[in-house]
Amino acid sequence: MKINKPAQQKEIGASAPVFAPQMQLLTTKKKEKLVTWLPLWLCAAFLLFGNLGVQAVNGSESRWLVIAREMFFTGDYLHPTINFEPYFDKPLLTYWFTVFCSLFNGRVVTELTARIPSALAALAALAAIVSIAKRLWDAKTALVTGWIFITFYSFAFWGRLAEADMANEAFSTAAIAWYLAYRNRKSFIGYLIFFLICFIGAHAKGLATIAVPILVVLVDQLLNKTFKLHCNWKAALALAIGAGVYMIPFELSRIIAPAISPATQTVIDGDGTVKTSGIALALRENIIRYFDPFDHKEPFYSYLIHVPRLTLPWSPFLILAVINAILLRKTLTKDEKWLCWSMIAIFLFFTISGSKRHYYILPLIPYCAIFCALFLTRETPVQWIEKIKQILLKLYWILPIAGFALLFLAGLILILFPSLIPSQYVILRRLLPQTMVTLLAGIFVIGLFLFRLNGPDTAFTRFLPDRKLAKSVFSIYIILLMVFLYAIPTADQFRLERRTLQTMAQFIKAEKVLPENVYFYDKSFVNAVLYLNQPYEIQILRKPEDLEKIIATKADQRVFIISQNRYFDSLPAKILQHLPKVIQEPTFPWDRKSSYRKNFIMRTIRLNLPKPK
């Protein structure tokens, strides 16, 4: 024992000098990785979640909030309703995401809980596209791809909306990220997870979440001649399981009758579609619309405009990258060819469809980020393209700070000389101080970052490998922060629709109006359904004759009729004289007449109702 002890001590002591440097090197690598990647994720999260619940619903967002809220009311999570009427135009998954997030808010659906799923989906799309770039190229390209992707205007715009489009993009991109990890293996788990991502993702928006990944996979297999490798029973079985999982919600909604209006289970729409058949509506909204569009018809070249729009402000670099790839097409690597042909395939897939909207082509945008990153991280042999690229990179960090400085100067002049503000815009004066502070903060942050990038290497300079590119990316990021976290939420206070409808809801409650005495005129308004927040269906009076009947039969009751000015404008004077205004959405002096006509108004057939406070 006495002899072995020193030997053991010597042995341990001898291994320590070898082990310690290895641990130190591992710790250093972890720190470098953290310093390199953490800023990307923090900046992405801050851009997506900052002031996320402040803005009132915009566009189609109200559908998601209303449907989730009514799912809580009815306990029916298989049959979406709006104003307690069946609405199965979109699949169920994103409604369930909203319901799930709202569970953590006491089952109360708000703008914030409805938007969180899209923000998380945007982070998932970021993770997927970074994974693709890192697997096919390197960490440097992946890092630049991530920064380009989060500074696309569409990333924050769609990532902050309570709709299904960002979830659609995330599932589509995640499927390809998973495929690339198993591209050279005949793995049942690999096939199964790929098809599950596709088919489950199809319940977010539609069948394009299946078509786009399969299209990109076919491009890869044709270029690498691996198509036969993946034609096997494992892939076929995984495909069958994925399709079966896709059908489960539709089968459940077919077997289980709707909680509201069970008779609608067999109601047929004008085009022959069963009103509550999810699979029938999925086929109509995806297959029939693709080949025989019944709405959203745009020219065939529409996406040549929409793609640059969705990739702002990096669109000039995307266009230069396309020209560069065409000129150097013979020198492209196999992976670069895959990227180019995948982008072409996705672009043609959506272009062939007659039904077009700019956000339909969102699944292409992550690949545009990789395409831009490859172009920006390499020096092209085409000299004139390289010169334009360098000039643009310089402008991208000079113009933002110069623009902020000019805006700050303009604000200072308006504060010193308030008479310069036109009388109809006097209300905007109160925004000047806070706007000045925001601009000053933007100038300071960008200025500090640019100053540090001109100094020696520090952790602050590791955001991106190229300093010129880092200056441009960070300047753009600060602009996006100011737009989405300050400008849009601040401007939203001049949209009075939410406040007006909530005032109407309070008035209805205070007046103790019976549910059957609250009506919409002409149509159901989703925003009104949301903010009136009534736990029952609001009936619709569709014709002037319906109004006349209500006036004749309920003149001694408290009856409220809600609509927009444009629908009351067409009514005869003999009817309007019996419908005095109770609450009307206010306007601002700069509002156009066409906008005013869309404002909400509440009328009543009782002439002696007290005015709301």
N, C-alpha and C positions, 0 to 999 in steps of 0.2 A: 504493500500500500504506500509505503514511504517513497518507493522508487517511482510508482505510477503517478503520484500527485504532481511532482514537478513536470513530468512528461505531459500530463494533461494541461497544466498551466501553460507550459511552453507552446503546446499545440493551439490552445485558445489564443494566446498572445500572438502567435504567428499568423493566425487567420484574421485577427482583428484589423490589421492595417489594410488587408484586402477588402474586407467586408465594409468598413467605414466609408471609403471612397465611393463604393457602389451605391450605398444608401444616400450619400450626399449628392451623387449624380442623379439618382432617381428623384430626390426631393427637388433638386434644381429644375429638372425637366417638368415636374408637376407645376412648379411655380411659374415657369415660362409658359406652359400651356394655359394656366389659369389667367395670367396677365394678357395672353394673346386672345383667348376666346371669351372670357367673361364679359368684357365690354360690349361685344356684339350682342350677347343675350340680354344683358341689362338694358342696352339701348333699345332693342326690339321690344322688350316687355314694357318699358316706360312709354314708348311711342304708342303701343297698343292699349294699355290699361289706364294711362293718364286721363283724368276727366271723362272716363268712358261712359258714365251714366248721366252726364249733365245734359246733353242735347236731347230734345224731344225726338220722337220717331220720325224717320225720314224715308220716303219712298215706300217700299213694300214691308218695311220692318214691322208695322203694326199687325200684319197678319200673324207673325210668329208670336207676338205678345198676346194677342186676342185668343189664338188657338190654344196656347199653353194655359192661359187663365181659365178658359172654358173647360179644358180637360180637368182642372182641379174642381171646378163647379160640378161637373157631371160624373166624375170618376171614370170616364170613358177615354182611354188613351189610344184607342185603335181607330176612332172615327173623328177626324178633325172637324171642328165647326167654327164658323164665324157668325156671330149674332145667333148662335144656336141653330144654324142651318148648315147642312153638310158642305164641307169644302175639302175635297180630296185632290186638288190640283197638284199638290207637291207631296213627296213621300214623308214618312213619319219621323225619320231619325233626328233631324234638327229640331223638331218640336219637342222630342224627348230630351234632347240636350238642354233646351231651355227649361223644361219641367224639372230636370235634375238639378240644375243650378239654382232654381227658385226654391227647392226644398231647403236649401241652406239659408233662405231668407224668410222662413216661416210660411212657405207656400204662396208667397206674394210675388207676382211677376212684375218686374220693373225693367226699365231700359237697360240697366246695368246687368241684371241676371240674364237677360235675353242676348246681350252682346258678348258676354264672356265666352260662350262656345266658339264664336267666330275668331276672337282674339287668340284663344288656345289653338284653334285650327291653323291660324297664321304662323304660330310658333312651330307647330307640327310640320307645316309646309317648309319652313325655314330649315328645320332639322333634316328633312328628307332631301332637299336640294343640296345642302352642305354635304350630306353623306354621299350623294351621287358624284359630286365634284371631287370629293376626297378619294373616293374609290377608283374613279377613272383617271384622275390626274394627280394632284398632290394637295397637301395641306394649305399651301400658299393660294392656289387657285380656289380651294374651298372657302378660305377666309374672305377673299375678295368677292366671291360669289355671294356669300352671306351678306356682306355690307351693301353690295349693289342691290340685292333683293329687298332688303328692308328699306332702302331709300327709293325704291319704285313708289310712285304715288299710289298705285293700286294696292300695295301691301297694307298700308295704314287705312286707306279708304274702305276696302272690303273687309279688312280685319277688324274694323270698328263698327260694322253693320250687323244687325240681328237678322241675317238672311242666310241662305244655304250655300252661297257661291264660294266662300273661302273654305268651307268644309269640303266642297266638291274638289277644289284645287288641292287641298291637303291629301285627301284619299288618293287622288289620281297620281300625285307625285310620290307618296309613300309606297304605293304599289311598285313603282319602278325602282325605288331605292331598295326595296326588299328583293325584287327580282335580280338585281345586279349582284347581290350577295350570294345568290344561288345559280347564277347564269350558266355555270359549267358543271352543274351537278344534277343528277336525276334523283332529287330528294322529294319524297312525298310531303314532308313538312313544308319545304320550300314552296311547292306548288299550292298546297292547301292554304297557307297564309296569304300568298299572292291573290288567289281567287277570293278568299274571304274579304280581304281589303277592298277588292274591286266590287264585289256584290253587296257588301255592307255599305260601302261608300255610295252605291247607286241609290240607297235610301236617303241620301242627303239631298241630292238634286235631281239625278236622273241617270239614264243608261249610258250617258257619255263617260261616266266614271268607270264603266266597264270597257267601253270601246277605245278610249284614248290609251290606257295602259297596254291593252292587247295590241293596238296598232304600233306602239313604240317597241314592244317586245318583238313583234314580227320584223320590224326594221332591223333590230339587233341580230335576230336569228338568220335573216337573209344575208346580212353583211358578213357574219361570222360562220355561215353555213352550219348552223347547229339546230336547224329546224327538225331534222330527223331524230336528233338526240332527245328532243323533248316530246316527241310523238310516242307516248308510252301509256301504259295502263294507269300509272300513278297520276299523271297529269289529267287523264280522263276522269278518274275517280274524284280527284280534287275539284275539277270543274263541276262535276255532278253535285258534290256536297255544297259547293259555293252557290250553285243555282237553287238548291233545296233551301239553304238558309235564306236566300233572297225571297223565296216564296212564303216563308213562315208568317210574316206580318199580314200579307195579303190574305192568306188562308184563315188566319185568326179573325180578321175583320169581316170575312165572308161568313164564317160560322157563327160569330157572336153578333147579335143584332145591335144597332146603335142605341145608346141610352136615350138620345133625343130623336124623336120621330122615327120609330122602328120601321114605319111604312116606307121610308126612303130607301130601304135596303133593295127594293125592287123598282124604284122610280127610274125611268129611262130619260136621258137627256135628248135634246133635239137631234143629235147626231147618232143616236142609238147606243150611247154609252150608259151603263148602269151607274147611277149617281154616286153610290158609295163603293164601287168596285175599284180598289186601288190598282190592281193589275190592268184593268181596262183603261183607266185614266193614265197610267204609266205608258201604255202603248200609244195612246192618243197624243200625249204630251211629248213623246220622244220619237217614236217610229213614224207615225202619221205626219206629225209636224215637220219632221226632217225631210220627208219625200214630197209631202203635199202641204206646205205651210198655209195656215189659216190666219196668221197674224205675224207681226214683226218682220215684214218683208223689206229688205234693204238691197241695194245694188250688190252685184257679185264682188266688187272691189272694196266692200265696206271694211273688211278686216285689215286692209292695207292702211286704213286710217285708224282703226281701233287699237291695233297692236302698238303703234308709236304712242298713242294716247295713254295706254295702260302702263307703258314703260317710262313715262315722264319721270324725272327730267333727263334720263339717260338715253332717250330716243336718238339724238344725233350720233351717239357712240354705237348704238345698235345698227343704225343705217350704215355707218362706216364699216362696222364689223361684217355686215352682209356683203358689201362691195369688196372688202378685203378677202373674204372667203371665196367669192366668185373668181377673183383674179388669181388667187393662190390655190385653187381647187385641186391641182395635181400634186401639191405637196402636203395636203392634209393627212393627219394620222388616221388610223382606223376609228379611234374613239371620236375624233373630231368629225369624221364623216358620219358616224352614227348620230351625233348631236345634230348635224345639219339636216340629215334626212329625216330624223324624228321631228324636228321643227317643221319641215316642209309637209310631212304627213299629217301632223296635227292641224296645221294651217289649212291644208286642202280639205281635210275632213269637215271642218266647220264652214269653209267657204262653199263647198258643194251644197250644203243645206240651204234651202230657200229661206228658212226662218233664222233671222240674225238679230243679235243684240250684242253690244260691246262686251258684256261680261260673260257671254257664252264661251269666249276663247281664253278665259283666265287660265285654264290648265296649261297653256303654252308659255305663260309668263315666267315660271321658274327656270325653264330652259333658256329663255332669253337672258336671264341673269348669268348663267354659266357662259353663254356665248359672249356677253359683254366682258365678263371677267377674263376669259382667255385672250380677248383682244386687248384689254387694258394692261395685262401683266406681261405682255410680250411686245418686243419691238418689231414692227412689220417691215419687210424689205421694200414695200411700196412707199417711197419717200414722201409723196404728197399727202398720203393718208396719215403717215406718222406725224407730219408737221401740223395738220389740222387737229389731230388728236391732242398734241401737246398744247396747242393754242387753246383748245376747248377746256382742257384740264386747268389751265391757268385762269381762264375766265370764270370757271365754276367756283373758284374760291375768292376771286377778286370781286365779282358782281354782287354776291350776297352781302358781304360786309359793306360794300359801297352803297348798295340799296338800303340796308338798315340805317346807315349814316344819313342818307338823304331823307328817309322817312322820319328819322328822329329830328332832323333839322326842320322839316316841314311842320311836324307837331309842335316844335318849340315856337315857330313863327305864329302858329294858330293860337297858342296859349298867350303869347305876348300881344297879338292883334286879333282878338276874338271876332271883331267885326268882319273879318275876311270870310267867316263861315256863313253861307247862305242861310236865310231865315228858316227855311224848311228843314235844315239839318242841325239846328241849334241843339236838339235833343242829344246829338252825338258828342257835345262838348264834355259831358261827364265821363266819357270813355278816354279822353285824351291823357289824363295823368297815368292811369294804369297801362295804357298802350305805350306811353313814353318809357315807363319802367321796364316793360317787357322788351322793347327795342333795345334799351340800354343793356339789359341782361344778355340779349343775343349778341350785341356788338362785343361785350366783354368776354363772353365764353369763346366765341370764334376767334377774337383777337388773341386771347391767352393760348388757345390751341395752336394757332398759326405761329405765334412767337416761340412756343416750346418746340415745335417741329423744326424751326430753323436753328435750334441749339444742338448740343451734343445728344447722343443716344441715351434715352432714359426709358423707363417703363411707359411713359406717356407717348413715346414715338412708336410703340409696337402694335398700335391698332391695325395698321396695314403695312405691308412690306415696302411699299413705295410712298415716299413722302408727298409727292405731288398729288398722287391719287388720294392719299389720306386727307390732305387739305380739302380737296373737292368733296369727298364723301362726307366729312364732318360738317362742312358748311351747308350741304344739302340737308343733312340730318337735322341741323338746328332750324332750318327753314320749315321742314315738315313738323317739327315739334311746335313751332309757333303757330302754324296753320291749324293743326289738329287739336292742340291742347289749349290754345288761346283764341285764335281768330274765329274758328267755327263755333265753339261754345259761347263766345261773347256775342257773335252775330245772332245766335239762336234766341237770345232774349227779345229780339225784335220779331220773332214768330210768335204770335199771340194765340194760335189755335189751341194748344194744350191748356193754357190758362183759361180761355173762354169755355172750353168744354168741361173742364173741372168745375168752373163756376156754375155751369148749367146743372151738373150732377149734384152739387151742394144745394142748389135752389130746388131741384126736384125732391130731394130728401127733406128739406126744410118745409116744403109745402105739402108733404105727405101725399104725393100723387100716386094713384093706383097704377100698377104696372101696365094694365091694359089701356091707360090713358096717356102713354108716352109713345109718340110715333115719329118715324122718319117720313119725309115726303120725297117721292120719286125713286129713291134707291137707298140701300144700306151703305153707310159710310164707316169704313173699318176704323179710321182714326177716332171717329165719334163713339163707336162701340167700345173702343179701348178706354178712352178717358172719361166717358160717362160711367163706365164700370158698373153696369146694372146686372144683377144676377138672373136676368130673364131676357127673353127675346124682345127686341124692340120692333113692333109691327111697322109695316111699310104701307103708306098710302100712295098709290102709283099714279092716280089720275085726279084731275080736278073734281070729278064726280064723287070720288071718295072723300075729298075734303068737304064738299057740300053736304054729304050725308052725315059726317061727324059734326059739322056746325048745326045741322038740324036736330040731331038726336042727343047731343051732349053739351048743349049750351049752358046747362046748369051745373056742369062738373068742371073740375080742374083738369084741363087737357093741354098738353104741350106738344107742339109739332116742331121738329128740328130738321133743318136742311141747309143748303147753301143759297146765297142770294140769287145765283143764276137760275135756280129752279123755281124760286118764288117770283122772279122777274116776269116769267111767262104767264103767270096767272091773271085772270080777269080782275078788274078793280072791284067788282061786286063780291068776289071771294076775299080779296085782301082786306077789304074794309072790316071784315069780321075776324081778321087775324092780326091784331096789333102786336108789335115787337115787344119782347120781354128782355132778352139778352142778345146782343149782337157783338160779333168779334170786332174789336177796334181796328183802326187803320192808322198808318203813318202818312204824313203829307206827301212823301215820295212814292207811295204805292200807286201802281197803275190801276186803271179802271178794270182791266181784265183780271187782275189779282183780287181786287175787291169783290168781284162777282163770285169768287170761290170761298169767300169768308162764311163761317157758320153763323146761323141766326136761329134763335128760338122764338116761336110765336105761340100765342094762346088764343083760344076762342072766347076766353073770359075777358071782359073789358075792364074789370075792376080789381085785377090782381095787383098786389103791392109790388113796387119796383124793387129789384134786388139791391142789397146794400153793396 
